Amino acid sequence: MTLPDAPSNPAGTDRTFQVDLRGLVDLLSHHLYSSPRVYLRELLQNAVDALTARHSLEPAAPAGSFGIRLYADGSVVRVEDDGVGLTEADVHAFLATIGRSSKRAEQVAEQRADFIGQFGIGLLSCFLVADEIHVVSRSARTPDAPAVEWRGRGDGSYTVRTLRASARPRPGTTVTLTPRADAGEWTRPAQVWALAGHFGSLLRHPVTFDDGTGGTGVAVNPEPAPWARTYPTPGARSRALAAYGEEVLGFTPLDTIELDLPAVGLKGIACVLPQAVPAGRRHGHRVHVKGMLLSEQADEILPEWAFFVRCVVDAESLRPTASRESLYEDDTLAAVRDALAERLRAWIARAAASDPDLLARFLHAHHLAVKSLAVHDDEILRMLLPWLPFETTDGHTTLDEFARTHRTVLVTSSVEEFRQVAAIASAAGLGVVNGGYTYDRELVHRLPEIRPQTSVADLDPATLTAHLDPVDRETELAAAAYLARAREALAVFDCDVALRTFQPASAPALLVDSREARHERTRSQLAREQEGGLWGDILGALRQEAPRAQLILNQLNPLVRTAVAIDEPELARTSAEALYGQAALLSRRPLRPAESSLINRSFLDLLAHALRKDN
């Protein structure tokens, strides 16, 4: 079978992509932009960039001579600027070509960093609320060029025509939208006013709003950013920044940290949260780029450990993503993040050195955040480790105060281990710190770096039992039969039984059983069950002598003295099981099913014995 020859076309044929504008608008609305409300931000951004280009043409123009005017009366939304404007050729090149931005033009390429938008798709966001975009523009670069009108429609068609000079006497651009019926939520006058203030409150060009009721335009951004204003005293400045933080973030800050990074043109504030937040939960920050609000949830501008602050910043050199709703991750953003982290460290250092009351309130609310920082920051460790609170056998206290009483500090590896031994260790005079919480064990072990005279060691069962007093020989011999029955009853839990004396006398028994020991016994049990198989060989190679748990009975406790004198085998066994169950409950560790069953059974057996005795 012979296939026909393919048609000869060695060079191929160049074709142009056909763009379905409605499909593209749907893509933008559902995947690029978070909400239709961004249409006003995009129009404001285009106006700001046009004004920036106009100032580059006329650098001697007085500040504030060019501005932006918004109009919304319920039937139309209009945005007018005094910017650089467009010629007819510009309209064909930039408004009618998706993805091409006037900011990429060769004549302003060297100034692209001065512009907010650089992607050439912002105008399409207007199709989220309107079916037609009407643009009238006159160029400031070519003063004798006529005004030009462009009408773009959602079906992908557009028309362009030139107008008489009287249609647009001065350079600039006017964009008019006739909202669709389903877009009223975003185009009503009150909503346009709110969106203008939301996105443009920090813009450096004057922005006014007119709702069509006949009054004069109201300033959207009547004052510069609070950090750009002058104040009579440092205290007045601090109060003004705190008030601004409360207004835009919704809480009264514990303190306000002023941020200033001249290298990237960043200014703003970090507000310290007055209450603790869950570890790892990151609050979004309010980030403006060249005055335009970019995002209220930009968590990438600070490191993860800085979840005790929320920021409001305005930056010149940070790059927005295509949606202009988050920051582009690049070397500049990484450098800004590191620099802001240094500002937060410096604030903590100042509080530690000069404001102990503020430091105490800060640590009370955010000690976990500071602990996470101290683990990786030697300077913060040296400054604040002595002040950080820990759970100890002396209660919640600082390591500095705790180390004054205990030259040797013992630290547990888990919360349950601390709860098992806390009362006994305290009565024995041992200084134990709960190392089971995040960062605590690692930080306690670094205490000798701050206090060389203090030693730190992990608490193990041998250390604790060594501080329990043995009973005399006669008492031990008298209790030998009971202890043997108790060991037999608790063998199923790999638990040994010993008799000691310790305080407090109200504690009948202490169960010493570390998490590591339980894991090792579980692994040994699996190895026995898998004997001879592949898993048996693997687990057998890992097998060690499994450490046993230890139930230590307190001879000083009246209940224990009564129990060890029991002659009846079954009753002795039941009492030992009950003492084990009670000690396991006091340890507050998760109970195994067999232990839960034992507690229930021993209680019922003791109750039955008591009832038989009464009868």
C-alpha positions in Angstrom: 0.0 0.0 0.0 1.4 3.4 -1.0 0.6 6.5 0.8 0.0 9.7 -1.2 2.8 12.2 -1.1 2.3 15.1 1.4 1.8 18.5 -0.2 5.0 20.4 -0.6 5.3 23.2 1.9 8.8 23.1 3.4 8.7 26.6 5.0 5.2 26.3 6.4 2.6 29.0 6.6 2.7 31.8 9.2 -0.7 32.3 10.7 -2.1 34.6 13.4 -3.7 33.4 16.6 -7.5 34.0 16.7 -8.5 35.3 20.1 -12.0 34.7 21.5 -12.4 37.8 23.5 -15.4 36.6 25.5 -13.4 33.4 26.4 -10.5 35.5 27.4 -12.6 37.8 29.6 -14.1 34.7 31.3 -10.6 33.4 31.9 -9.6 36.7 33.5 -12.7 36.9 35.7 -12.5 33.4 37.0 -8.7 32.7 37.2 -6.7 36.0 37.1 -8.7 38.5 39.0 -10.3 37.8 42.3 -13.4 40.0 41.8 -15.0 42.3 39.2 -14.2 45.2 41.5 -10.6 45.3 40.1 -11.9 47.1 37.0 -11.7 50.4 38.9 -8.2 49.6 40.1 -7.1 48.9 36.6 -8.6 52.1 35.3 -6.9 54.1 38.1 -3.6 52.3 37.4 -3.8 53.2 33.7 -4.5 56.8 34.6 -1.6 56.9 37.1 0.8 55.5 34.5 -0.4 58.0 32.0 0.3 60.8 34.5 3.7 59.4 35.2 4.5 59.5 31.5 3.2 63.1 31.3 5.5 64.2 34.1 8.4 62.6 32.3 7.6 64.9 29.3 7.0 68.0 31.4 9.2 67.6 34.5 8.9 71.3 35.3 5.1 71.1 35.8 4.1 72.0 39.3 3.2 69.1 41.6 -0.6 68.4 41.6 -1.2 70.2 38.2 -2.2 66.9 36.7 -4.9 64.7 38.3 -7.5 62.0 37.9 -11.3 62.6 38.0 -13.9 59.9 38.7 -17.6 60.1 37.8 -20.4 57.7 38.6 -24.1 58.5 38.6 -25.5 54.9 38.4 -25.8 55.0 34.6 -22.1 55.4 33.6 -18.7 55.2 35.2 -16.1 57.6 33.9 -12.4 57.9 34.6 -10.6 61.0 33.2 -6.9 61.8 33.5 -4.5 64.6 32.4 -1.9 62.0 31.4 0.2 61.5 28.3 -2.7 60.5 26.1 -2.7 58.5 22.8 -2.5 59.1 19.1 -4.5 57.2 16.6 -1.4 55.0 15.9 -1.1 54.4 19.7 -4.7 53.3 19.9 -4.3 50.7 17.1 -1.0 49.5 18.7 -2.0 49.4 22.3 -5.7 49.3 22.9 -6.5 46.9 20.1 -3.7 44.5 20.7 -4.2 42.2 23.6 -1.0 41.8 25.7 0.8 44.9 24.4 1.3 47.7 26.9 2.2 51.3 26.1 4.7 51.0 29.0 6.7 48.7 26.7 7.1 51.3 24.0 10.7 52.1 23.1 10.5 55.7 24.0 9.6 54.9 27.6 11.3 51.6 28.0 14.0 53.0 30.3 11.2 54.3 32.6 9.2 51.1 33.0 10.1 50.8 36.7 8.0 54.0 37.2 4.8 52.3 36.0 2.5 50.1 38.0 1.2 48.0 35.1 3.4 46.3 32.5 1.2 43.5 31.1 -1.2 45.2 28.6 -4.3 43.4 29.8 -5.7 45.7 32.4 -8.3 47.4 30.2 -9.9 44.0 29.5 -11.0 43.9 33.2 -13.6 46.6 32.2 -15.5 43.8 30.3 -16.2 42.3 33.7 -18.8 45.0 34.3 -19.6 46.4 30.9 -20.1 45.2 27.3 -18.4 48.3 25.7 -15.4 50.4 26.6 -15.4 54.0 25.2 -12.1 55.8 25.2 -11.4 59.4 24.1 -7.8 60.5 24.2 -5.5 63.2 23.0 -1.7 62.9 23.0 0.6 65.2 24.8 3.6 63.9 22.9 2.1 65.1 19.6 0.2 68.2 20.5 -1.1 68.9 17.0 -2.6 65.4 16.7 -6.4 65.2 16.8 -8.4 63.6 19.5 -9.1 60.0 18.9 -12.1 57.8 19.9 -11.9 54.1 20.4 -14.9 51.8 21.2 -14.1 48.2 22.1 -16.8 45.6 22.5 -17.0 42.3 24.3 -17.4 40.4 21.1 -13.9 41.3 20.0 -14.8 44.1 17.6 -13.8 47.8 17.9 -14.0 51.0 16.0 -11.6 54.0 15.8 -12.2 57.5 14.5 -10.6 60.9 14.9 -12.5 63.8 16.5 -12.2 67.6 16.3 -9.9 69.2 18.8 -12.9 70.6 20.7 -13.9 67.0 21.7 -10.8 66.9 23.9 -9.2 70.4 24.3 -6.4 69.2 26.6 -4.1 66.1 26.5 -5.3 63.1 28.5 -7.7 60.2 28.3 -11.3 59.6 29.3 -12.6 56.1 29.7 -16.4 55.6 29.9 -18.3 52.5 30.8 -22.0 51.8 30.6 -22.5 49.0 33.2 -24.4 45.9 32.5 -27.5 45.2 34.5 -25.8 42.5 36.5 -22.9 44.8 37.4 -24.8 47.2 39.6 -23.1 45.9 42.7 -19.8 47.3 41.5 -20.8 50.4 39.6 -23.2 52.2 41.9 -21.9 55.7 43.0 -21.4 54.7 46.6 -19.5 51.5 45.6 -17.3 53.4 43.1 -16.5 55.9 45.8 -15.7 53.1 48.3 -13.5 51.3 45.7 -11.7 54.5 44.8 -10.8 55.0 48.5 -9.9 51.4 48.9 -7.5 51.2 46.0 -6.3 54.8 45.7 -6.1 56.3 49.2 -2.3 56.5 49.0 -1.9 57.6 45.3 0.5 60.5 44.8 -1.6 62.2 42.2 -4.8 64.0 43.2 -8.0 61.9 42.7 -11.5 63.4 42.9 -14.9 61.8 42.8 -18.2 63.2 41.5 -21.5 61.3 42.0 -23.5 63.4 39.5 -25.6 65.2 42.1 -24.3 68.6 41.2 -21.7 69.2 43.9 -18.0 69.7 43.4 -15.7 66.7 43.3 -14.6 65.2 46.6 -11.0 64.3 47.1 -10.4 60.6 47.4 -6.8 61.0 48.7 -6.8 64.5 50.4 -3.6 63.7 52.4 -0.4 61.9 51.7 0.4 58.7 53.5 0.7 59.1 57.3 4.4 58.3 57.2 5.0 61.0 54.6 3.5 63.8 56.7 5.3 66.0 59.2 4.3 66.1 62.9 5.1 68.6 65.7 6.6 65.9 68.0 7.8 62.3 67.9 4.9 61.3 70.2 2.4 62.9 67.8 3.9 61.0 64.9 3.7 57.7 66.9 0.1 58.3 67.8 -0.9 59.2 64.3 0.8 56.0 62.9 -0.9 53.9 65.5 -4.3 55.5 64.7 -3.8 54.8 61.0 -2.9 51.2 61.7 -6.0 50.8 63.8 -8.1 52.4 61.1 -7.0 50.1 58.2 -6.2 46.9 60.1 -9.0 46.9 62.6 -7.1 46.5 65.9 -5.3 48.7 68.4 -1.6 47.8 68.0 0.5 46.9 71.0 3.1 49.1 69.4 3.9 50.5 65.9 7.2 49.9 64.1 8.1 52.4 61.4 9.5 50.8 58.2 11.8 52.6 55.8 13.9 50.9 53.1 15.2 53.8 50.8 17.0 51.3 48.5 13.6 50.0 47.2 11.5 53.1 48.0 9.5 51.3 50.7 7.9 53.1 53.6 5.2 52.0 56.0 4.4 50.6 59.4 4.3 47.2 61.1 1.6 47.0 63.9 2.3 44.5 66.7 -0.8 42.4 67.4 -2.1 42.8 70.9 -3.0 39.1 71.3 -1.4 35.9 70.4 -2.1 34.1 67.2 -1.8 30.4 66.5 1.7 29.2 65.5 2.1 29.1 61.8 -0.9 31.2 61.1 0.2 34.1 58.8 -1.8 37.3 58.6 -1.9 39.0 55.2 -0.3 42.4 54.9 -1.6 45.5 53.1 0.8 46.2 50.3 0.7 49.2 48.0 2.9 49.6 44.9 3.6 53.2 44.0 0.5 54.2 46.0 -1.9 51.7 44.5 -3.2 49.0 46.8 -2.0 45.7 45.5 -3.2 43.3 48.1 -4.5 43.1 51.7 -3.3 39.5 52.0 0.3 39.7 50.9 1.9 37.3 53.4 5.1 36.9 51.4 6.6 40.2 52.3 7.6 39.1 55.9 9.2 35.8 57.0 7.0 33.1 58.5 8.2 33.7 62.1 6.9 37.3 62.0 3.2 36.4 62.6 3.0 38.8 65.5 2.8 41.8 63.2 0.7 43.1 60.3 2.1 45.6 57.9 0.9 48.5 55.8 3.6 49.4 53.3 4.0 51.3 50.0 6.9 50.3 47.8 8.4 51.6 44.5 10.5 48.6 43.3 8.5 45.6 44.1 7.0 43.8 41.1 3.3 42.8 41.0 2.2 39.7 39.3 0.0 39.8 36.1 -3.2 40.0 38.2 -1.6 42.8 40.3 -3.0 41.2 43.4 0.2 39.7 44.8 3.9 40.2 44.6 6.3 38.5 42.2 8.8 36.4 44.0 12.3 37.6 42.9 15.6 38.6 44.4 14.2 42.1 45.2 11.3 40.7 47.3 13.7 38.3 49.1 16.0 41.2 50.0 13.1 43.3 51.2 11.8 40.4 53.3 15.3 40.0 54.9 15.6 43.8 55.5 12.1 44.0 57.1 13.0 41.0 59.3 16.0 43.0 60.5 13.8 45.9 61.4 11.6 43.6 63.6 14.7 42.2 65.3 15.9 45.8 66.0 12.5 46.7 67.5 12.7 43.7 69.8 16.3 44.7 70.8 15.2 48.2 71.6 12.3 47.0 73.7 14.6 44.6 75.7 17.1 47.4 76.3 14.8 50.4 77.1 11.2 49.4 77.7 10.8 46.4 80.0 7.1 47.0 80.4 6.5 46.9 76.6 8.7 43.8 76.4 6.8 42.0 79.1 3.5 42.7 77.4 4.9 41.6 74.1 6.3 38.4 75.4 3.1 37.6 77.3 1.2 37.7 74.0 3.9 36.4 71.6 6.4 34.3 73.4 5.9 31.5 70.9 6.9 33.7 67.9 9.9 34.9 69.8 10.9 31.4 70.7 10.8 30.4 67.0 13.0 33.4 66.2 15.4 32.7 69.0 16.1 29.2 67.8 17.7 30.6 64.6 18.9 34.0 65.8 21.8 34.0 68.3 21.4 37.7 69.0 17.7 37.4 69.9 18.6 34.2 71.9 21.1 36.1 74.0 18.8 39.1 74.6 15.5 37.3 75.3 16.1 33.7 76.4 16.4 34.7 80.1 13.0 36.5 79.8 11.0 33.9 78.0 8.3 32.0 80.0 8.5 28.2 80.4 6.5 25.6 82.3 8.6 24.2 85.1 8.2 22.4 88.4 8.3 25.9 90.0 5.3 26.9 87.9 5.4 29.2 84.8 8.5 31.3 85.2 11.4 32.6 83.2 14.6 30.5 82.7 16.7 33.2 84.4 14.6 33.1 87.6 14.4 29.3 87.4 18.2 28.9 87.0 18.8 31.0 90.1 17.2 28.2 92.2 18.4 25.2 90.3 22.1 24.9 89.2 21.2 21.8 87.2 18.2 22.1 85.0 16.5 19.0 83.8 14.3 19.0 80.7 11.7 16.5 79.5 11.2 15.4 75.9 7.4 15.5 76.0 4.5 17.1 77.8 3.2 13.8 79.1 6.6 13.0 80.5 6.6 16.3 82.4 3.2 15.7 83.8 4.2 12.2 85.0 7.1 13.5 87.0 6.3 17.1 87.9 4.8 16.6 91.4 7.4 14.0 92.4 10.3 15.9 91.0 9.2 19.1 92.7 8.9 17.3 96.1 12.4 15.8 95.5 13.9 19.2 94.9 14.6 18.6 91.2 14.3 21.5 88.7 12.5 20.2 85.7 11.4 22.2 82.6 8.6 21.0 80.3 10.4 20.6 76.9 7.5 19.1 75.1 6.3 22.3 73.6 7.5 23.6 70.2 11.1 25.0 70.5 11.3 24.7 74.3 13.6 21.7 74.7 16.1 23.1 72.1 16.1 26.5 73.8 16.5 25.2 77.3 19.6 23.2 76.1 21.1 26.5 75.0 20.7 28.1 78.4 24.4 27.5 79.3 25.4 29.9 76.5 23.7 32.6 78.5 24.5 31.3 82.0 27.7 29.2 81.9 27.3 28.3 85.6 24.1 26.4 84.8 24.1 22.9 83.4 21.2 21.3 81.4 20.5 17.6 81.0 17.6 15.5 79.6 15.5 13.9 82.3 15.4 10.1 82.1 13.7 7.6 84.4 17.0 6.7 86.1 17.6 10.3 87.1 14.2 10.5 88.8 14.2 7.1 90.5 17.7 7.8 91.9 16.1 10.6 93.9 13.4 8.3 95.4 14.3 6.8 98.8 14.4 2.9 99.1 12.4 1.2 101.8 14.1 -0.7 104.6 14.9 -4.4 104.2 12.1 -5.7 106.5 9.4 -3.7 104.6 10.7 -4.9 101.3 10.7 -8.6 102.4 7.1 -8.2 103.8 5.9 -6.8 100.5 7.8 -9.3 98.3 4.8 -11.6 97.7 2.5 -8.7 96.7 5.2 -7.2 94.4 5.6 -10.6 92.7 1.8 -10.9 92.1 1.8 -7.3 90.8 4.6 -7.9 88.4 2.8 -11.0 87.1 -0.4 -9.0 86.6 1.3 -6.2 84.8 3.7 -8.3 82.7 1.3 -7.8 79.7 2.3 -4.1 79.7 6.0 -4.9 80.0 5.9 -3.1 83.4 8.1 -3.8 86.4 6.9 -2.9 90.0 9.0 -1.4 92.8 8.4 0.0 96.3 9.9 3.3 97.3 9.2 6.3 99.5 8.7 9.7 98.1 6.7 12.9 98.5 4.0 13.9 98.2 2.6 11.1 100.4 -0.8 11.6 98.7 0.5 10.1 95.5 0.1 6.3 95.7 2.1 5.4 92.6 4.2 6.8 89.8 4.3 5.3 86.3 7.7 5.9 84.7 7.4 5.2 81.0 8.9 7.3 78.2 7.5 7.6 74.7 10.7 6.1 73.3 10.4 3.1 75.5 6.8 2.5 74.4 7.9 2.7 70.8 10.7 0.3 71.3 8.4 -2.2 73.0 5.9 -1.9 70.1 8.6 -2.5 67.6 9.8 -5.6 69.5 6.3 -6.9 69.7 5.9 -6.5 65.9 9.2 -8.4 65.4 8.0 -11.3 67.5 4.7 -11.4 65.5 6.5 -11.3 62.2 9.2 -13.9 63.2 10.6 -15.6 60.1 9.2 -13.2 57.5 10.8 -10.4 55.7 9.5 -7.8 58.2 10.6 -10.0 61.0 14.2 -9.9 59.6 14.1 -6.2 59.2 12.6 -5.5 62.6 14.8 -8.1 64.2 17.9 -6.2 62.9 16.5 -3.1 64.6 15.6 -4.8 67.8 17.1 -3.7 71.1 16.6 -4.7 74.6 13.2 -3.1 75.1 13.2 -0.8 78.2 10.4 -1.7 80.5 7.9 0.7 82.1 8.1 0.9 85.9 5.3 1.3 88.4 6.8 2.8 91.6 4.5 2.3 94.6 4.8 4.9 97.4 5.2 3.3 100.8 4.3 6.6 102.5 0.8 6.3 101.0 -1.8 4.6 103.4 -3.5 2.9 100.5 -0.3 1.3 99.3 0.6 0.2 102.8 -2.8 -1.6 102.9 -2.4 -3.0 99.4 1.0 -4.6 100.0 -0.4 -6.5 103.0 -3.1 -8.2 101.0 -2.8 -12.0 101.1 -5.7 -13.0 98.8 -4.0 -13.5 95.3 -6.9 -12.3 93.2 -7.5 -9.2 95.3 -3.8 -8.4 95.2 -3.7 -8.7 91.4 -6.8 -6.5 91.1 -5.4 -3.8 93.4 -2.1 -3.7 91.4 -4.1 -3.3 88.2 -6.1 -0.5 89.8 -2.9 1.3 91.0 -1.4 1.0 87.5 -4.6 2.3 85.9 -4.7 5.3 88.3 -1.0 6.1 87.6 -1.6 5.8 83.8 -4.5 8.3 84.1 -2.4 10.7 86.1 0.3 10.6 83.4 -2.2 12.1 81.0 -0.8 10.2 78.1 -3.1 8.5 75.6 -4.3 5.1 76.9 -4.0 1.9 74.9 -7.2 -0.1 74.5 -5.8 -2.8 76.8 -5.2 -0.2 79.5 -8.7 1.3 79.2 -10.1 -2.2 79.6 -7.9 -2.9 82.6 -9.1 0.3 84.4 -12.7 -0.6 83.8 -12.2 -4.3 84.9 -10.2 -3.5 88.0 -12.8 -0.9 89.2 -15.7 -3.4 88.7 -13.7 -6.2 90.5 -12.9 -4.0 93.4 -16.6 -2.9 93.6 -17.7 -6.5 93.5 -15.3 -7.5 96.2 -16.5 -4.6 98.5 -20.1 -5.7 98.0 -19.4 -9.3 98.8 -17.5 -8.2 101.9 -20.5 -6.1 103.1 -22.8 -9.1 102.6 
